[in-house]
Amino acid sequence: MRIITHVCSNCGTVVAANELESNRVMKCPRISCQSVLRFEDLPAEKLNYFLENRSNYQI
């Protein structure tokens, strides 16, 4: 199992791919940041790997 994350391009906050997948679109969790993070923003390789192995990433 790989740890798949996404980094907010505005503030550098790291968000887990499974959190993004469950919400699809979410505000960056950093209080002072107003960026919107999207599951589709994950790089294609990470996105495909996550979707193919979704059962391994259940919370």
C-alpha positions in Angstrom: 0.0 0.0 0.0 1.3 3.5 -0.9 0.5 6.6 1.0 -1.1 8.9 -1.5 -1.4 12.6 -0.7 -2.1 15.9 -2.3 -0.3 19.2 -1.4 -2.2 22.5 -1.5 -0.4 24.6 -4.0 -1.3 27.8 -2.0 -0.1 26.9 1.5 1.5 23.5 1.4 -1.0 21.6 3.6 -1.0 17.9 2.9 -4.3 16.1 2.5 -4.7 12.3 2.1 -6.2 11.1 -1.1 -8.9 9.1 0.6 -10.1 12.3 2.3 -10.2 14.0 -1.1 -12.0 11.0 -2.6 -14.7 11.0 0.0 -15.4 14.7 -0.5 -14.4 15.1 -4.2 -14.2 18.9 -3.6 -13.2 20.5 -0.4 -11.7 23.7 1.1 -8.1 23.4 2.2 -8.1 22.4 5.9 -5.7 25.1 6.8 -7.8 27.9 8.6 -6.1 30.8 6.8 -6.2 29.2 3.3 -9.1 29.6 1.0 -7.9 27.2 -1.7 -10.3 24.6 -3.1 -8.9 21.0 -3.4 -10.3 18.5 -5.9 -9.9 14.8 -6.1 -9.3 15.2 -9.9 -6.3 17.4 -9.2 -4.2 14.4 -8.1 -1.6 13.4 -10.8 -3.0 10.8 -13.2 -0.7 8.0 -11.9 -1.7 8.6 -8.3 -5.4 8.9 -9.2 -5.4 5.7 -11.2 -3.5 3.8 -8.5 -5.9 5.0 -5.8 -9.0 4.1 -7.8 -7.6 0.6 -8.7 -6.8 -0.1 -5.0 -9.7 1.8 -3.4 -10.5 -1.0 -0.9 -7.0 -0.6 0.6 -7.7 3.0 1.5 -10.9 2.7 3.5 -11.0 4.9 6.7 
